[in-house]
């Protein structure tokens, strides 16, 4: 029985596309049952539909900062498809403990830094400002603490002379596209051993 996966996005959904493409493998232990965005104009929604995955948007703006009400609306959509695993793939809303706690151990996130370094935003600029020799991305299980939780995998890239946040981000992104599908495949099969690329 395949695990049912819901994917949360906010933008173009490039990591979501790689997850869905990987789950198209008949031998994959999971299947995508929903792509949810917090804006109807998120570019990833059309991509998900083109890949045959049901989509829904729950716009955070009408909730005017009422996060419990927004998260209740998210949960209502999840209840319709009964997922086993949630994957955050560039979902740019911070989720509260009351939403995260029931999903703990079943929710994954990809973050563009080598955690525990650079939680939060502007990770590429912060790595450059710190003079780091390497940078990368991390897939981790989500806990109520921001960008925390057990690490399932990391991929590393060297920082090069003359790098800008944009050039560094452009080299990290292909590694995200390799790492997240590999980690989800392992996780859905019940394997939480760490992957390093």
N, C-alpha and C positions, 0 to 999 in steps of 0.2 A: 504494500500500500504506500503510494508516494506521499511525502509530506506536502502539505498545502502552504504556499508561500505568498504573502502579500508584501508588496514593495512600495515604500513611501518615497516620493520625489518632490522637488520644488522647481526644477529647471529643465534642462535639455534631456536629462535621463540617460546619459551615456553609460553609467555603471548599470542602471536598470536593464538597458538593452543587452549588455554582455551577460547579465544573470539570466535573462529570459532566453537568449540564444543558447546558453549552456544547458538550460533545463529542457530544451527541445530534444536533447539526446535521449533516446528511448531508455537507456540504461541509467539515467540520472535518478537519484532517490527522491527528487522533489519536482513539483510543478508549480508554475505561476498561476494564481487564481485571481489576483487583483493588482492593479497599479493605482495608487491613490496619490493625488497631488493637492497641495494647499492653495492652488490657484488654477482656474479653468484655462488660463493661457500658458501653462507650463508646456514647453515644447515636447517633453517626453510622453505626454498623453497620446498624441497622434502616433508616435513611434510604437507605443505599446499596443494600440489598436491595430496597427499594421502588422504586428506580430501575433495578433489573435488573442490578446489578453484583455479581459474586461477592465474598464477604467472608471474612476469616479473622481470628482474634485470636491473638496470641502474647503471653501475659501475661509481663511482665518480672519479676514478683515472685518466682516460684519459682526464678529464676536467682540470687537473693540477691546481686546486685551483680556477678555474673560476666558482664561485658559481652560478651566474645568468644563465650561460649556462647549468649547471647541473640541476638547478631547472626548467629551461624551458623543459628539457628532462623529468623530473618527471611529470610536468604538462601535457605534450603531452600524456603520458601513462594514466594519470587520465582522460583526455578528452575522451579517448576511452571507458571508463566504466561509466563515469558520476556519481561518488559517491556523496552521501549526507553528509557523515561523513568520516573524516580521523582519524585513530587511530595510533599513534606512539607507537610502542611496542618494545623498545630496538633499536630504530633507532639512530645510533651514528653519525649523521651529524647534525650540527647546521644549521637551516633553516633561511634565511634572512627575513627581514620585507616584502620585495616585494612578497615573496612566501606566508608567513603566513597571511598577511593582508586580502587577498580575502577569506581565509578560516576561519578567526576569527569567533568564535561562532559555528564552525562546526568541529574543530580539537581537539582531546583529546590526552593526554600523561600520561604515568605512570612513576613516579620518585621514586627511592628508598631512600626516606627520608621523614620525617614529615615536609613538606614545611610549612613556609618559611625557615626552617633550611636547610643548606647544598645543595644549588643549585649547579649544575655542577657535577663533578666526585668525586670518592673516598668517597662516602657518609658514608659507614659503618666505615671506618677508622676514619673519622672526628667525627662521633658520639662517638666512643670509646675514642678518644683523648680528647673530651670535657667532658668525664665522665658522659654522659647522662644515666638516669635510664631507658629510653625507646627509641625505634627507630621504624621505620616502613616505610610505603610507602604512596604515594599520587597520586590520579588521579585528573588531573586539565585540564581546557580548555587552549589551547595554545594561547599565545599572542606573539608579537615580542620580548618581554623580555625573556631571558632564564629561564626556570623552574619557570615561573610566571603564572599569570592568575587565574581566579576563581576556587576554590577547589570544586570538586564534591564528594570527599570521601577520607578517610584515614583509614588505618589499623595499629594497634600498636602491637609491641612485646616488652617484657621486655628485657633489657640488663642483661646478666648473668655474674657472676664472671668467669674470664678466657676466656671470649669471644674473638675471633679474628675477623678481618673483614670477613673472610670466613665463620666462624660459624654463625656470625650474618646475613650475606647475605643468608645463607641457611635457616634461620628461617624466614626471611622477604619474600623470594620468594613464599612460599605457600600462604601467605597473599595477595601478588600481584595477584596470580591466582584466589583468591576469589573476591578481590576488583574490578579489572578491568571489569570482565564480569558483575558484579552487577551494576557498574556505567554506562557502555554502555547500558545496558538494560533500565535503568531509562532514560538516556539521549535520546535514540532513541524514547522513548515514550513521549518526551517533558517535562520530569521531571528533573529539575536541583537541587532539594533539596539534601542536603548533606547526604552521607552515612558514618557511622562510624562503623568499625568492631573491 
